[in-house]
């Protein structure tokens, strides 16, 4: 049995899937299998996958979806429900991800050395059209994080699955919620309940393409509400206060800042209605975080510019001028041609 199963989801990725597979096949660590779920691609993606499967029958297994699922969450859940995962560890990749050649080796080594159930690495986000690096994320984290934690660090772990190695046994019956943005983060928060240790590699091992027309750049209003309600449910079902405080901070970061920022960029969304919903959501569900220790300036200032930005954003919400915060954020990132990833 392979040590790692790399699960790839694809849909119409003929421009990228070859590079993704080649970078995996040339990894410095080779005790792994590749399990691809293709969600009814209509370009040459399936043809390319069949070629690779024929050439690497011992390494690559392809599931050709018969009916369009229409979302990464459903495709990943189809992998989880396929009974084809043989590895002790699982990595989820998108078919357009680009990884360093020691990506698997570094993740696996850290997992074995620390006994961590989840191991993650740093990454960067770059413009596909220009190659310009917009930001570097997940650098500067401690090598080991033991749970429960006595600080807010878990709220600042990115929610994407593609930079994480997960011990399969902690997943169990947990599945990814069925919406299109924030579903990975919700899944990750559920997994934290089964974790005793997280390992962090202070090195960029994966590169995320920012492409026009992606799901993230076209976030819909109903997705924001679904994501928010899922976080509310996780918060209510969580038994441990340290994790409840973390989930509440996550809700503010992702619903209050990240999702409203995406709504701000989508001309088809009624921004005023979204801002009003978010204000009411924080009031009704979290009591505006009055008893949450992670929202104190003394705590957030240790997170640098992100922490200070979160504190300022909260103040702006309370005095009903959050659109001004977003305008300043958008103006700054446009002038500097960077991206501050909340």
C-alpha positions as semicolon CSV with decimal commas, in nm:
position;residue;x (nm);y (nm);z (nm)
1;X;0,000;0,000;0,000
2;X;0,128;0,352;-0,076
3;X;0,204;0,584;0,213
4;X;0,026;0,881;0,052
5;X;-0,278;0,917;-0,171
6;X;-0,275;1,237;-0,376
7;X;-0,633;1,318;-0,475
8;X;-0,668;1,555;-0,769
9;X;-0,993;1,711;-0,887
10;X;-1,017;1,839;-1,241
11;X;-1,262;2,003;-1,477
12;X;-1,157;2,143;-1,815
13;X;-0,792;2,183;-1,718
14;X;-0,617;2,075;-2,038
15;X;-0,379;2,374;-2,006
16;X;-0,258;2,275;-1,660
17;X;-0,314;1,905;-1,584
18;X;0,000;1,787;-1,764
19;X;0,225;2,010;-1,554
20;X;0,047;1,902;-1,235
21;X;0,094;1,532;-1,308
22;X;0,453;1,570;-1,426
23;X;0,551;1,759;-1,111
24;X;0,399;1,481;-0,903
25;X;0,563;1,202;-1,099
26;X;0,904;1,365;-1,051
27;X;0,872;1,412;-0,675
28;X;1,176;1,331;-0,461
29;X;0,944;1,114;-0,248
30;X;0,782;0,834;-0,449
31;X;0,576;0,622;-0,207
32;X;0,243;0,758;-0,325
33;X;-0,047;0,700;-0,562
34;X;-0,244;0,955;-0,765
35;X;-0,623;0,936;-0,765
36;X;-0,787;1,177;-1,010
37;X;-1,157;1,260;-1,015
38;X;-1,256;1,435;-1,337
39;X;-1,589;1,615;-1,322
40;X;-1,710;1,564;-1,680
41;X;-1,450;1,774;-1,861
42;X;-1,548;1,869;-2,216
43;X;-1,200;1,970;-2,336
44;X;-0,897;1,739;-2,375
45;X;-0,851;1,683;-2,000
46;X;-0,994;1,329;-2,007
47;X;-0,785;1,232;-2,305
48;X;-0,471;1,351;-2,127
49;X;-0,568;1,166;-1,806
50;X;-0,625;0,841;-1,997
51;X;-0,281;0,873;-2,158
52;X;-0,112;0,921;-1,821
53;X;-0,307;0,634;-1,667
54;X;-0,198;0,402;-1,948
55;X;0,166;0,506;-1,909
56;X;0,162;0,482;-1,527
57;X;-0,082;0,204;-1,442
58;X;0,083;0,139;-1,105
59;X;0,071;0,504;-1,001
60;X;-0,229;0,682;-1,150
61;X;-0,596;0,591;-1,112
62;X;-0,866;0,797;-1,281
63;X;-1,233;0,825;-1,192
64;X;-1,433;0,966;-1,482
65;X;-1,747;1,122;-1,342
66;X;-2,058;1,027;-1,536
67;X;-2,276;1,321;-1,431
68;X;-2,154;1,677;-1,366
69;X;-2,116;1,748;-0,995
70;X;-2,040;2,115;-1,047
71;X;-1,823;2,189;-0,745
72;X;-1,483;2,098;-0,594
73;X;-1,656;1,991;-0,270
74;X;-1,870;1,731;-0,443
75;X;-1,572;1,604;-0,643
76;X;-1,358;1,569;-0,331
77;X;-1,639;1,397;-0,143
78;X;-1,669;1,158;-0,437
79;X;-1,302;1,071;-0,381
80;X;-1,362;1,024;-0,007
81;X;-1,659;0,796;-0,081
82;X;-1,484;0,601;-0,359
83;X;-1,317;0,344;-0,126
84;X;-1,009;0,383;-0,347
85;X;-0,791;0,574;-0,102
86;X;-0,509;0,337;-0,004
87;X;-0,263;0,576;0,158
88;X;-0,205;0,638;0,525
89;X;-0,202;1,009;0,444
90;X;-0,412;1,212;0,199
91;X;-0,332;1,524;0,000
92;X;-0,595;1,713;-0,198
93;X;-0,466;1,901;-0,503
94;X;-0,643;2,099;-0,772
95;X;-0,547;2,003;-1,126
96;X;-0,398;2,347;-1,191
97;X;-0,172;2,353;-0,883
98;X;0,204;2,383;-0,922
99;X;0,427;2,222;-0,658
100;X;0,795;2,204;-0,571
101;X;0,966;1,872;-0,639
102;X;1,019;1,808;-0,266
103;X;0,658;1,897;-0,174
104;X;0,559;1,543;-0,067
105;X;0,894;1,463;0,093
106;X;0,888;1,771;0,315
107;X;0,526;1,719;0,421
108;X;0,575;1,350;0,495
109;X;0,901;1,395;0,683
110;X;0,747;1,656;0,911
111;X;0,440;1,438;0,973
112;X;0,652;1,138;1,073
113;X;0,895;1,340;1,286
114;X;0,621;1,516;1,484
115;X;0,336;1,265;1,478
116;X;0,109;1,540;1,348
117;X;-0,233;1,453;1,210
118;X;-0,220;1,757;0,979
119;X;0,099;1,890;0,821
120;X;0,101;2,211;0,618
121;X;0,344;2,421;0,419
122;X;0,374;2,782;0,309
123;X;0,259;2,890;-0,036
124;X;0,244;3,190;-0,266
125;X;-0,030;3,330;-0,487
126;X;0,066;3,454;-0,832
127;X;-0,108;3,606;-1,132
128;X;-0,129;3,341;-1,402
129;X;-0,116;3,597;-1,683
130;X;0,196;3,782;-1,561
131;X;0,364;3,550;-1,311
132;X;0,368;3,834;-1,058
133;X;0,369;3,706;-0,698
134;X;0,083;3,870;-0,509
135;X;0,159;3,736;-0,163
136;X;0,338;3,470;0,038
137;X;0,139;3,295;0,308
138;X;0,184;3,060;0,606
139;X;0,547;3,158;0,667
140;X;0,674;3,206;1,021
141;X;0,455;2,944;1,190
142;X;0,609;2,719;1,460
143;X;0,724;2,374;1,349
144;X;0,482;2,207;1,590
145;X;0,145;2,324;1,724
146;X;0,003;2,111;2,005
147;X;-0,371;2,118;2,065
148;X;-0,543;2,256;2,264
149;X;-0,374;2,591;2,202
150;X;-0,360;2,893;2,430
151;X;-0,352;3,151;2,152
152;X;-0,532;3,240;1,828
153;X;-0,289;3,071;1,587
154;X;-0,541;2,823;1,440
155;X;-0,753;3,112;1,310
156;X;-0,462;3,217;1,089
157;X;-0,409;2,880;0,924
158;X;-0,533;2,906;0,567
159;X;-0,842;2,703;0,490
160;X;-0,735;2,550;0,159
161;X;-0,657;2,178;0,150
162;X;-0,391;2,179;-0,121
163;X;-0,106;2,274;0,116
164;X;-0,186;2,005;0,373
165;X;-0,108;1,640;0,437
166;X;-0,388;1,478;0,639
167;X;-0,382;1,153;0,833
168;X;-0,666;0,957;0,672
169;X;-0,782;0,801;0,999
170;X;-0,895;1,136;1,144
171;X;-1,134;1,203;0,856
172;X;-1,376;0,921;0,929
173;X;-1,724;1,019;0,815
174;X;-1,645;1,391;0,801
175;X;-1,726;1,536;0,461
176;X;-1,682;1,871;0,289
177;X;-1,991;2,097;0,302
178;X;-2,171;2,147;-0,028
179;X;-2,097;2,508;-0,120
180;X;-1,829;2,665;-0,336
181;X;-1,617;2,900;-0,123
182;X;-1,516;2,829;0,236
183;X;-1,609;2,462;0,223
184;X;-1,246;2,351;0,271
185;X;-1,205;2,571;0,576
186;X;-1,523;2,434;0,733
187;X;-1,395;2,078;0,674
188;X;-1,061;2,171;0,829
189;X;-1,223;2,316;1,141
190;X;-1,412;1,989;1,189
191;X;-1,084;1,797;1,161
192;X;-0,925;2,011;1,433
193;X;-1,156;1,835;1,679
194;X;-0,965;1,512;1,610
195;X;-0,616;1,663;1,610
196;X;-0,353;1,656;1,879
197;X;-0,073;1,811;1,676
198;X;-0,023;2,018;1,359
199;X;0,318;2,049;1,188
200;X;0,416;2,352;0,981
201;X;0,690;2,372;0,719
202;X;0,836;2,721;0,693
203;X;0,899;2,694;0,322
204;X;0,695;2,771;0,009
205;X;0,623;2,436;-0,154
206;X;0,313;2,516;-0,360
207;X;0,216;2,796;-0,596
208;X;-0,147;2,901;-0,636
209;X;-0,254;3,044;-0,970
210;X;-0,492;3,339;-0,954
211;X;-0,699;3,314;-1,270
212;X;-0,976;3,538;-1,400
213;X;-1,313;3,363;-1,387
214;X;-1,228;3,135;-1,096
215;X;-1,491;3,035;-0,840
216;X;-1,336;3,267;-0,583
217;X;-1,342;3,569;-0,813
218;X;-1,712;3,509;-0,884
219;X;-1,836;3,448;-0,531
220;X;-2,216;3,458;-0,510
221;X;-2,432;3,600;-0,233
222;X;-2,588;3,264;-0,141
223;X;-2,239;3,116;-0,098
224;X;-2,153;3,380;0,161
225;X;-2,469;3,298;0,357
226;X;-2,409;2,921;0,335
227;X;-2,050;2,959;0,453
228;X;-2,156;3,184;0,740
229;X;-2,426;2,946;0,856
230;X;-2,184;2,653;0,845
231;X;-1,935;2,839;1,067
232;X;-2,219;2,926;1,304
233;X;-2,312;2,558;1,329
234;X;-1,951;2,452;1,390
235;X;-1,922;2,716;1,664
236;X;-2,240;2,598;1,835
237;X;-2,143;2,230;1,818
238;X;-1,788;2,281;1,945
239;X;-1,742;2,172;2,307
240;X;-1,407;2,335;2,382
241;X;-1,396;2,707;2,462
242;X;-1,051;2,753;2,306
243;X;-1,185;2,619;1,978
244;X;-1,510;2,817;2,003
245;X;-1,308;3,138;2,036
246;X;-1,101;3,034;1,736
247;X;-1,406;2,954;1,521
248;X;-1,558;3,293;1,610
249;X;-1,241;3,473;1,499
250;X;-1,238;3,263;1,182
251;X;-1,597;3,371;1,115
252;X;-1,504;3,738;1,144
253;X;-1,195;3,704;0,926
254;X;-1,365;3,507;0,651
255;X;-1,725;3,629;0,656
256;X;-1,661;3,982;0,780
257;X;-1,355;4,060;0,569
258;X;-1,275;3,799;0,302
259;X;-1,628;3,727;0,179
260;X;-1,741;4,090;0,190
261;X;-1,426;4,182;-0,002
262;X;-1,527;3,938;-0,275
263;X;-1,882;4,073;-0,268
264;X;-1,734;4,420;-0,310
265;X;-1,567;4,300;-0,632
266;X;-1,880;4,136;-0,777
267;X;-2,106;4,391;-0,952
268;X;-2,394;4,142;-0,951
269;X;-2,413;4,140;-0,570
270;X;-2,616;4,384;-0,364
271;X;-2,333;4,505;-0,138
272;X;-2,555;4,695;0,102
273;X;-2,769;4,387;0,162
274;X;-2,461;4,173;0,226
275;X;-2,314;4,425;0,474
276;X;-2,644;4,444;0,659
277;X;-2,668;4,064;0,675
278;X;-2,312;4,033;0,806
279;X;-2,374;4,293;1,078
280;X;-2,687;4,111;1,190
281;X;-2,509;3,774;1,169
282;X;-2,231;3,886;1,405
283;X;-2,481;4,039;1,644
284;X;-2,720;3,742;1,655
285;X;-2,471;3,455;1,643
286;X;-2,162;3,584;1,822
287;X;-2,279;3,878;2,034
288;X;-2,020;4,089;1,855
289;X;-1,744;3,881;2,016
290;X;-1,760;4,077;2,343
291;X;-1,622;3,791;2,555
292;X;-1,377;3,660;2,296
293;X;-1,018;3,704;2,415
294;X;-0,877;3,678;2,064
295;X;-1,043;4,006;1,961
296;X;-0,851;4,218;2,208
297;X;-0,595;4,453;2,056
298;X;-0,333;4,312;2,293
299;X;-0,381;3,974;2,123
300;X;-0,428;4,081;1,761
301;X;-0,127;4,314;1,753
302;X;0,099;4,006;1,768
303;X;-0,032;3,907;1,423
304;X;0,125;4,211;1,260
305;X;-0,052;4,400;0,984
306;X;-0,320;4,132;0,952
307;X;-0,405;4,144;1,320
308;X;-0,420;4,521;1,327
309;X;-0,633;4,514;1,011
310;X;-0,877;4,274;1,178
311;X;-0,903;4,497;1,484
312;X;-0,962;4,808;1,267
313;X;-1,221;4,618;1,061
314;X;-1,414;4,527;1,375
315;X;-1,418;4,891;1,488
316;X;-1,535;4,998;1,142
317;X;-1,822;4,750;1,158
318;X;-1,931;4,876;1,497
319;X;-1,939;5,240;1,382
320;X;-2,106;5,143;1,052
321;X;-1,827;5,249;0,816
322;X;-1,689;4,912;0,706
323;X;-1,725;4,999;0,331
324;X;-1,464;5,270;0,396
325;X;-1,228;5,002;0,531
326;X;-1,282;4,794;0,217
327;X;-1,225;5,094;-0,009
328;X;-0,895;5,170;0,167
329;X;-0,790;4,803;0,149
330;X;-0,873;4,777;-0,222
331;X;-0,699;5,104;-0,302
332;X;-0,384;5,006;-0,113
333;X;-0,353;4,661;-0,268
334;X;-0,417;4,802;-0,617
335;X;-0,152;5,073;-0,584
336;X;0,106;4,834;-0,441
337;X;-0,001;4,545;-0,669
338;X;-0,011;4,304;-0,378
339;X;-0,269;4,096;-0,200
340;X;-0,315;4,080;0,176
341;X;-0,477;3,741;0,222
342;X;-0,717;3,734;0,517
